[in-house]
Structure formats: C-alpha cells, structure tokens
C-alpha cells in the first residue's frame, strides 16, 4: 500500500522520433516475478489468488480525491483481465510523475520455512508505446525495469536492519562488490 513515485522522462536524443512530438504515448506498468522460473512453479495462480483475497488489482495508480499525487498522466486504468498491470497516457514533453502502489508482498510467494525476511523478488516493468495510424497504441518505443521486494512495514524495517548488520560484518574488500544505496533507482533498459 506504500506509494512510490516513478518519474517518466523523455530520453530521446535530439531529432529522434519526431513523429511523437506533441503527441501522447501509452505506458503499461507491470509487476511480474523477477525470476522467470517462478512462472513455471506458480503459473497464473498467484495473481488471481491474491486478487480474490484482496478484492482489488495488485497494482494501482494513486490519486487521492483531495490531492492528486500523480502529475501529467491521462486516463489511468487497471486492466481487468491482467490484474498485475496499470496503464496510462502521458505527454513526453511535459513533467510526468506517476505514483504506484503494489498490493501484494514478496513473502506471500515463499514457503513458510523460507519466508520471513527473504521473500520473492518482483520486477517492475514499464513498456511504452506510440500510437499507430489506426489510433491504437501498439508500436513499441521503450521498456525499462528494476527488481523490487515488497514487505509489510515491520518486515521491511527488520529486513533493512539485518541487511545493514550483514554488511557491517563484511570486510572492505567484500563491500566493494556491492552497489551503494541510493535515494532513487534508475530503471534499466530492457
């Protein structure tokens, strides 16, 4: 239920794709298992199971009625047939931020003896499309993703504490192998 801001940026080089200047593009935000093998172990079941227990989509765009958090997005909607997706239109030439909530946690997909702080990593993927001559957003422009793990607040605090303690025990040489923490994450092009 925590809201996370994703800033949508136009990363075109000068003169690249002039046909989308002044036009809207469509982005589809998906939460999927990071490890593709999870789909072999749990085919289709988790999303339907979780949606029936939570009675809602597993991902949503946040926009409280009194103070909309998201800026520059048009027509946000959940796809009723794909419970792990949300889509919206936006103008690459304007400032755009979308606040997303994920409504499932990583430990819901682990066996009890391996659950707890471990959890199954998810991947957040954003696919962006331009409009074709028929007015449909089917022409792929860009895809980017990053790995996430979602925990309940107390579980997240516990996970951060144990990760910090494990890192403190490592030698300076071992610490060099890990990337430092940052306030923001730049999604990797897929």
N, C-alpha and C positions, 0 to 999 in steps of 0.2 A: 503493500500500500504506500510505500515511500515514493515521492515524486522525484524524478531525475530529469534534469534539463539536457536536451540534445539541441545543439545549435546547428542549423542547416546552413552550409556555406556553399557559395558558387565557386568551385575550384577549377573552372575552365581557364585555359591560357588565353591570352589576348587574341581575338579573332576566331577562336574555336567555337563551333556550333552556333553560328549567328542566328540560325533559324529559331532558337528558343529565346532570343532577346525579347523582352516584354511579354512573354508567354508563361503560363503556369506549367509546372511539372508535377507529377504524382509520385509520392514516396510511399512505400509499403514497409512498415516496421514489423519485424517478426521476432519472436522469441522461440528458439529451437534448441535442441540438445547440442552442446558443443561437440561431443564425441558422437560421430555418426553411427557408431556401433550400438548406441542406446536405442536407435530406431529399430534395430533387429531384436533387441531384448524386450522393448516395450512398444510394439508397433501400434500407433494411433491411440492406444488406451489412455495414456496419461492426460492428454488434453481434454478428452471427453469426460473422463472420470472426474478430473478436477473441476471442470465447468459445472458438472452436475452437483458437486459438493459445495462449490462457492456460489453457484447460481448466477454466474456472470462470465464475461470474457476474461481470459487470462492476462490480457494486456489492454491498457486503455490510455487514451489521451486525456490529460487532466485539464479541466477548465471549469473551476467552481463558478457558480452562477453570479456571485457578487464580485469577484475579482478574477477575471480570466488570466491564467498564468501563461498559457501559450500565446505567442505573438506571430502574426503573419501566416497562420495556417488557415486553409479554407476547406470546409466540408469534411471535417474529421469523422471517420466512421469505422466501426468494428465490422468485420466480415462475419456474418452469422454462420457461414459454413467453415471458416477457418478461425477457430477460437484463439489462436495464438498470434493473430495479426491485427494491425490497425493501419488504416491508410488515410492520406490527406493530400490536398493540393497546396502548392506554395509557389511564390514568385522568387526565382533565384536572385533577382536584382534587389530584393528588399530584405531587411533584417528578419530572420525567422528563427524562433526558438519553439520547440515543442517539448512539453513536459509529459513524461511517460510514467505509468505505474505498471509494475508486474505483480500479478495477483496469484502467484504460486511460489513456493520456496524450494530451494535446492535439495533439502533433506527429505522432501516428500517422495523422492525417487530413489532413496537408498534403503538397503535392508537395515533393520534395527541395529544389528551388531556393528554395522559400518556407517551408521548415520551420524548424529551429533554434529560435530564441527566440520566434518568432511564435506558432505553434500555433493550433488552432481552439478558440474558447471553447465550453464546455458550459454548460448551465443545470441547476442542481439545483432540482427542483420537489417540493414536498410537498403532497399532496392529502389532506384529512381528511374522513372520512365518519362519520355516525352510523348506528346500527342501525335498520332498519325493523321493521314488525310481524312479518315473516317471519324475523327474526333475521339478515338479510343487511345488510352494511354498504354501502348503496348511496345513502343520502341525503347529498349533498354539503354540507359545513359551511364549508370554508375551503381556499384554495390560496395558497401563497406560493412565491417562487423567488428565486434570485440567480445571477449569472453566475460561473463558475469557469473556471480554466485549470489543468490538471494536468500537472506536469513531473516528470521524474526529479530526484533531489536536486541533482546538479551543474547540471542545466539550470535548475532553479528558482533556485539561487544566482546563476547567470550572468544570468538574466532580471532578478532584483531589482537586481543591480549596474548593468546597462545602463539600466534604468528610472530608477534613482536618479541616474545620471550625466546622462541626458537632462533630468531635472527640474532639476538644478543649473544647467544651461546656460540655462534659461528665465528671462525677466525676471519680477519680482514680479507685474506685471500679468497675464502669461500663466499664472503659477502659480495665480492666483485662480480660474481656470476649472476646476481640478481639485479633487476632494474629497480631504481628507487621509486618510492611512492610519489604520485603527483596529485594535484587537486583536480585535474581534468584528464580525460582519456581521449586520445585521437583515434577514431575508428580506423582500422586497417583496410585498405582497398582489397576487395576480393576478386 
